[in-house]
Each structure stands twice: as C-alpha cells, then as structure tokens.
C-alpha cells in the first residue's frame, strides 16, 4: 500500500465536529480579526509553552521578522542563522535591515551548536536564530551562553521537549508557523511569537498591527500581520491534542528503529536531553537518489527538502560566507525525508524499511 509523506487528515478526523462548531461560532459572532478567539488562543498557547506572552501573527515568516525587530534588531546588525533550514529562517532577516550571517550545523542532529555559532559571530552580531530543525531541539542554552540573544525558530517543533522545557520558552523569544502540514496546523497561514519579555511582547503587538501603539498613533512602520479568528478557533480545538500527536510521532520513529531502518541509513539523532516530536523524519545515505527512486517505485513518498542550502540560493549569495559550511553541504547532498505522522504505524514503517532495503540492494 502507498505510504504518504504526511497524513494530516487522519488525526483531524475525530475532531471534525469540534472544528465545524468552532468555525460556525466565529461566523455567527461576526468577529473575524483580533477578537476573542485570538485572545483565547494566545493565552492557551502561552500556557502550553510556559511563557508570559503569545502573540498571533499572519504566518511564521513574518513572526520571525517581527520578533527580530521587537528584540531590537535593525540596520547595521548581523543575525547568525544556520544555512540548512527552510529559506524563511534567513529571508526574514533582511527586512529588518540586518544582515544574515550563515553558520554550519551538527551533521547528526541537523541543528546549529554553540561551536558552529561561535565560528560565525561578528562584532555586529545582535541575535542568533536557533532553528529546531525537523522537530529536533537546538541547544539554545549553550548558544545563549555565548552572550548573544537567541530567537528560536520553532516552526517545526511544536510538541517537542527538552530538559530545559518546551520550544517557545528556551530563548529570549520564539516563533511558530501553523502552516497546515506543521505539527500544529491551521487551515491556511498562521503564526505566533512567544516570549517572557514584556517589552518584546508589546512591541510585537504594535508591529503586527501597522505599528499602532497605546498612544493612539502609529509609532512604527509595521505590518498588517494578524492571526485571524477562524484560524485561531481551529487551532484552539487542536492544541490540547498536540502532546498526544507528539507521542505518536516519537512512536513512529521507534517503529522505524524496530523495523531495522538504522541498518540501512543514518538516522536522525536527538540532541542531548531532547524528546523531538519529529515533524520530518530525515535520514542520510550516500546513495540518496537510488533510495528516493526505489521508494517512489514502491509507492512510498519521500523528499529531499533543502538540497540547495540557503547560503547558495540566488537571493542570498551576497551573504554567503567565505569559509565552507562542510556539514551543511554534506547533509544537503545526502538527506531524505521519509513518511512521518502521529498515526504512522508499525506496519507502514516496516513497508518503508523493506522498500528502502530493496532500493539499496
């Protein structure tokens, strides 16, 4: 049987009556922008992450830009960011006036480390974006110990945990994407910023609404970047189930391990003290093209996500580092995302592994 890369429908099937009721509630209310559903979701997300504040915005990319500006990043500053990540992690930096400075990653975890960040620091570094890649948890405390504020890009890590708490509460601020395929996804675009810092939170709320401040005037050049009521209502239905879904994702990784996947490919390694809620389950192999072709023939969906790292993208070449990012280039060349979802069972995992075994001979 075919195995999809994502299964977003099955976890939501049982919630459909609640989702329909939430949508109807918003439609009946006539409130669609920054109303009670957004306020309630912000309170519930902050409680889930264990932060003082959560600010809903239009999408995960603008969440990064608004968070950086709220942290004081601006023209003339540098922001360190890994190159092996989704393009938006770096794309969000230039709109602040700052320059992205790319760092390498740890090949086993896919995340930046204190060592790779240290190598990229400059006298103008104002912040570091620590990406919790594929649901793994970047070592935020170790990076913050370098003395530079850390912004977590937690777009792929809803439901993950580590010894220090949840993504969203590990750095000075954090951002989330609620794109439909994410661990917590809405039915369109959506995002959020979390923080314990009152000043960052207040500025983020101002920037998301055209720079309109408590003074009753436009205090900044801001954005039209608001999480709408319909999406907030849908997210409120799902949020209480995130930890259950996270356990399902970890169980799926366990099914792969028990089926012998580690005998064929290099498996992703959780960072020390972390319990990833795998958004993507990304393995590595030197013969990755043969693996992908064999899986496709067997009806198993698989995908290479960041074959061209961000620092090699045409729009970012002016920011490319002089030194090579060896781990980034190697992982970009050899990685492949396998099917992952909260409901991927042992039978499906075994099918994927057998198809991989056949593909690699």
Residue pairs with C-beta under 8 A, 6 or more apart in sequence:
1 299
1 348
1 351
2 299
2 300
2 301
3 299
3 300
3 301
3 339
3 344
3 348
3 351
3 352
4 301
4 339
4 341
5 301
5 302
5 303
5 337
5 338
5 339
5 340
6 181
6 339
6 340
6 341
7 339
7 341
7 342
7 343
7 344
8 180
8 181
8 185
8 341
10 341
10 342
10 343
11 241
11 245
11 248
11 341
11 342
11 343
12 19
12 238
15 237
15 238
15 241
18 237
19 234
19 237
22 37
22 233
22 234
22 236
22 237
23 230
23 233
23 234
25 37
25 233
26 32
26 37
26 229
26 230
26 233
29 35
29 36
29 229
31 37
31 229
32 228
32 229
32 230
33 226
33 228
33 229
34 209
34 226
34 229
35 229
36 229
37 229
37 230
37 232
37 233
37 236
38 56
38 226
38 227
38 228
38 229
38 232
40 232
40 236
41 54
41 56
41 227
41 232
41 233
41 235
41 236
41 239
42 53
42 54
42 55
42 56
42 192
43 54
44 236
44 239
45 54
45 168
45 176
45 192
45 194
45 235
45 239
46 52
46 53
46 54
46 194
48 166
48 168
48 239
48 242
49 166
49 167
49 168
49 169
49 174
49 194
50 165
50 166
50 168
50 169
51 168
51 169
51 174
51 194
51 195
51 196
52 195
52 196
52 197
52 198
52 201
53 193
53 194
53 195
53 196
53 197
53 198
53 200
53 201
54 192
54 193
54 194
55 192
55 193
55 194
55 201
55 204
55 205
55 208
56 190
56 191
56 192
56 208
56 226
56 227
56 232
57 63
57 66
57 190
57 191
57 192
57 193
57 204
57 208
57 223
57 225
57 226
57 227
58 189
58 190
58 191
58 208
58 223
58 224
58 225
58 226
58 227
59 177
59 179
59 189
59 190
59 191
59 225
60 88
60 155
60 175
60 176
60 177
60 178
60 179
60 191
61 88
61 91
61 92
61 177
61 191
62 92
62 191
62 208
62 223
62 225
63 175
63 176
63 177
63 191
63 192
63 193
64 88
64 89
64 92
64 93
64 129
64 151
64 153
64 175
65 92
65 93
65 95
65 96
65 223
66 193
66 204
66 207
66 208
66 223
66 225
67 151
67 173
67 174
67 175
67 193
67 195
67 200
67 204
68 79
68 92
68 93
68 96
68 98
68 127
68 151
69 96
69 203
69 207
70 173
70 193
70 195
70 199
70 200
70 201
70 203
70 204
70 207
71 126
71 127
71 149
71 151
71 172
71 173
71 200
72 126
73 79
73 93
73 96
73 97
73 98
73 126
73 127
74 96
74 97
74 98
74 126
75 96
75 97
75 98
76 97
76 98
76 124
77 96
77 97
77 98
77 99
77 124
77 125
77 126
77 127
78 98
78 99
78 100
78 101
78 122
78 124
78 125
78 126
79 93
79 96
79 98
79 99
79 100
79 101
79 125
79 126
79 127
79 128
79 129
80 101
80 102
80 103
80 112
80 117
80 120
80 121
80 125
80 127
80 128
80 129
80 148
81 89
81 90
81 93
81 100
81 101
81 102
81 103
81 128
81 129
81 131
81 310
82 89
82 102
82 103
82 104
82 105
82 111
82 112
82 116
82 129
82 131
82 133
82 328
83 90
83 102
83 103
83 104
83 105
83 309
83 310
83 311
83 312
83 325
83 328
84 105
84 110
84 133
84 306
84 309
84 310
84 325
84 327
84 328
84 331
84 332
85 131
85 133
85 153
85 306
85 310
86 155
86 305
86 306
87 310
87 313
88 155
89 129
89 131
89 153
89 310
90 100
90 102
90 310
90 311
90 316
90 319
91 315
93 99
93 100
93 129
94 100
98 126
99 124
99 319
100 310
100 316
100 319
101 120
101 122
101 125
101 319
101 321
102 120
102 309
102 310
102 311
102 316
102 319
102 320
102 321
102 325
103 112
103 116
103 117
103 119
103 120
103 325
104 112
104 116
104 119
104 120
104 325
104 326
104 327
104 328
105 111
105 112
105 113
105 116
105 133
105 325
105 327
105 328
105 331
106 112
106 113
106 116
106 327
107 284
107 327
107 330
107 331
108 268
108 269
109 133
109 136
109 268
109 269
109 270
109 271
110 133
110 134
110 136
110 268
110 282
110 331
111 130
111 131
111 132
111 133
111 136
111 137
111 138
111 139
111 271
112 128
112 130
112 131
112 138
112 143
113 139
113 142
113 143
114 139
114 142
114 143
114 145
114 146
116 327
117 128
117 143
117 146
117 148
118 146
119 323
120 321
121 146
121 148
125 148
126 148
126 149
127 148
127 149
127 150
127 151
127 172
128 143
128 146
128 148
128 149
128 150
128 151
129 150
129 151
129 152
129 153
130 138
130 139
130 140
130 143
130 150
130 151
130 152
130 153
130 170
130 171
131 138
131 153
132 138
132 152
132 153
132 154
132 155
132 156
132 157
132 160
132 167
133 156
134 156
134 268
134 276
134 278
134 279
134 280
134 281
134 282
134 337
135 156
135 157
135 159
135 160
135 183
135 249
135 276
135 277
135 278
135 279
135 280
136 157
136 160
136 268
136 270
136 271
136 274
136 276
136 278
137 157
137 160
137 161
137 162
137 167
137 170
137 270
137 271
137 274
137 276
138 152
138 271
139 271
139 272
140 150
140 152
140 164
140 170
140 171
141 164
141 170
143 150
144 150
144 171
144 172
149 171
149 172
150 170
150 171
150 172
151 171
151 172
151 173
151 174
151 175
152 167
152 168
152 170
152 171
152 173
152 174
152 175
153 174
153 175
154 167
154 168
154 174
154 175
154 176
155 175
155 176
155 177
155 179
155 182
155 191
156 177
156 182
156 183
156 279
156 280
157 167
157 183
157 276
157 277
157 279
158 167
158 176
158 182
158 183
158 184
158 242
158 246
158 277
159 183
159 184
159 242
159 243
159 245
159 246
159 249
159 277
160 166
160 167
160 246
160 274
160 275
160 276
160 277
161 246
161 274
161 275
161 277
162 170
162 271
162 273
162 274
162 275
163 273
163 274
164 170
164 273
167 174
168 174
168 176
168 194
169 194
169 196
172 195
172 197
172 200
173 193
173 194
173 195
173 197
173 200
173 204
174 193
174 194
174 195
175 191
175 192
175 193
175 194
176 182
176 184
176 191
176 192
176 193
176 194
177 190
177 191
178 184
178 185
178 186
178 189
178 190
178 191
178 192
178 231
178 235
179 185
179 186
179 189
179 190
180 186
180 187
180 188
182 279
183 242
183 245
183 246
183 249
183 277
183 279
184 235
184 238
184 239
184 242
185 238
186 231
186 234
186 235
187 230
187 231
187 234
188 231
189 231
190 227
190 228
190 231
190 232
190 235
191 227
192 227
193 201
193 204
195 201
195 204
203 220
206 212
206 213
206 219
206 220
206 222
207 220
207 222
207 223
207 225
208 222
208 223
208 225
208 226
209 222
209 224
209 226
210 218
210 222
210 223
210 224
211 218
211 219
211 220
211 221
211 222
212 218
212 219
212 222
213 219
213 220
242 277
244 342
245 277
245 342
246 277
246 342
247 342
248 341
248 342
248 343
248 344
249 276
249 277
249 278
249 279
249 340
249 341
249 342
250 275
250 276
250 277
250 278
252 278
252 281
252 340
252 341
252 342
252 344
252 345
252 349
253 276
253 278
253 281
253 340
255 344
255 345
255 346
255 348
255 349
255 350
256 262
256 267
256 281
256 338
256 349
256 352
256 353
257 267
258 346
258 349
259 346
259 349
259 350
259 352
259 353
260 353
260 357
261 267
261 283
261 349
261 352
261 353
261 356
264 285
264 353
264 356
264 357
264 360
265 283
265 284
265 285
265 291
265 336
265 356
265 360
266 283
266 284
266 285
267 283
268 276
268 278
268 281
268 282
268 283
270 276
278 340
279 340
280 305
280 337
280 340
281 337
281 338
281 339
281 340
282 305
282 335
282 336
282 337
282 338
283 335
283 336
283 338
284 331
284 334
284 335
284 336
285 291
285 334
285 336
285 360
286 334
287 360
288 304
288 333
288 334
288 335
288 336
290 359
290 360
291 302
291 336
291 356
291 359
291 360
292 302
292 303
292 304
292 336
293 359
294 355
294 356
294 358
294 359
294 360
295 301
295 302
295 338
295 352
295 355
295 356
295 359
296 302
297 355
297 359
298 351
298 354
298 355
298 358
298 359
299 355
300 338
300 339
300 351
300 352
300 355
301 339
302 336
302 337
302 338
302 339
303 336
303 337
304 335
304 336
304 337
305 335
305 337
306 332
306 335
307 332
307 333
308 332
309 325
309 328
309 329
309 332
310 316
311 317
311 319
311 320
311 321
311 325
311 328
312 320
338 352
338 356
339 348
339 352
